[in-house]
């Protein structure tokens, strides 16, 4: 029962994250995205969302002026980008 509950919680979190990202893509809302890196570290990127497909976010990195494609499973948190921080 605990395993099922934990899985349901993570599913709820994943669905919530997906809805947040979908809304940001639709409204073209800049986001600060916290991502788990392959080495276990965490990085934050200021992104302008372009699209969401195949459980991957495509976005323009405002800091490095490159396009990034991030798997939703690696995204830990998103929040609206405060224009004062960039």
HELIX and SHEET records of a PDB file:
HELIX    1   1 UNK A    2  UNK A   27  1                                  26    
HELIX    2   2 UNK A   72  UNK A   74  5                                   3    
HELIX    3   3 UNK A   83  UNK A   85  5                                   3    
SHEET    1   A 5 UNK A  66  UNK A  71  0                                        
SHEET    2   A 5 UNK A  56  UNK A  61 -1                                        
SHEET    3   A 5 UNK A  42  UNK A  53 -1                                        
SHEET    4   A 5 UNK A  30  UNK A  36 -1                                        
SHEET    5   A 5 UNK A  75  UNK A  80 -1                                        
END                                                                             
